[in-house]
C-alpha cells in the first residue's frame, strides 16, 4: 500500500515545531487576507523558495524553448548579485522550486523583488504604457529547513520536480514513490536520517533510479 506523500512533502507549522523553532514558513498561493507577519528567514539555515504563476502557461510557460534559459539566467545572475547561493533548482513550467542559502534579509528581499519583477516583465513584455496585470500567484513561499530530515525530504521533492520538468508528471510520481519507499525502508532499518547529507545510502538510491 502506498503511503501518502504528504507525510514527507507537505509543509505545515505544527504546535510542536512552532514551540521549538517559531514560525518557519511564509507566503504561498493562499495568503490573501491573512494578517501581515515578518517572513521567517535565516542566514544559517537553508530555505525552500517557491515562485508560482497561474499565467505561466502556453507561450508564457517557464519551460518553453525561449523562456527556460531566460528564467534560469535571471535567477542565477541576481543570485550572484545579492549573495544568494542556489543549492537546488527545479523549473516545472508554472512554478519554480529552489533550495537556497542567503547572506542577509535585505539582500534576499532585494533578490526576490528583482527576480520576480524581471521575469514577469521579460516574459510578458510589460512596460510603462503596456500593462499586463498580476503575473505571480500569491506571495513567494519560503520555508526554513530546521533539520537534516527536512533537507532530505526537500532533496527528493525538488529532484522529482526536475524530472517532471524534463519528462512528465507520471515520471515525477514514480520517482516520488520510489523515494518515499526508500526513506521508509531506511527508517525501518534504523538509519539516522538526520545525518543523511553526503551519505552513501543516498548516493546508492540515486544510482538505482
KAFEN-V617473 format. One record per backbone hydrogen bond with DSSP energy under -0.5 kcal/mol. CO is the residue of the C=O (numbers start at 1). NH is the residue of the N-H. If there is no record, write none. Layout:
co & nh
CO & NH
CO & NH
This chain:
co & nh
4 & 7
5 & 8
5 & 9
6 & 10
12 & 14
14 & 18
15 & 19
16 & 20
17 & 21
17 & 22
18 & 22
24 & 144
26 & 142
28 & 31
28 & 139
31 & 34
42 & 102
46 & 145
47 & 49
47 & 100
48 & 143
49 & 98
50 & 141
51 & 96
52 & 137
53 & 56
55 & 57
57 & 60
58 & 61
61 & 64
64 & 68
66 & 70
67 & 71
68 & 72
69 & 73
70 & 74
71 & 75
72 & 76
73 & 77
74 & 78
75 & 79
76 & 80
77 & 81
78 & 82
79 & 84
80 & 83
83 & 85
84 & 86
85 & 87
85 & 101
88 & 99
90 & 92
90 & 97
92 & 94
93 & 62
94 & 53
95 & 92
96 & 51
97 & 90
98 & 49
98 & 100
99 & 87
99 & 88
100 & 47
101 & 85
104 & 108
105 & 109
106 & 110
107 & 111
108 & 112
109 & 113
110 & 114
111 & 115
112 & 116
113 & 117
114 & 118
115 & 119
116 & 120
117 & 121
118 & 122
119 & 123
120 & 124
121 & 125
127 & 130
130 & 127
135 & 55
136 & 138
139 & 28
141 & 50
142 & 26
143 & 48
144 & 146
147 & 151
148 & 152
149 & 153
150 & 154
151 & 155
152 & 156
153 & 157
154 & 158
155 & 159
156 & 160
157 & 161
158 & 162
159 & 163
160 & 164
161 & 165
162 & 166
163 & 167
163 & 168
168 & 172
169 & 173
170 & 174
171 & 175
172 & 176
173 & 177
174 & 178
175 & 179
176 & 180
177 & 181
178 & 182
179 & 183
180 & 184
181 & 185
182 & 186
183 & 187
184 & 188
185 & 189
186 & 191
187 & 190
191 & 193
192 & 195
193 & 196
196 & 199
199 & 203
200 & 204
201 & 205
202 & 206
203 & 207
204 & 208
205 & 209
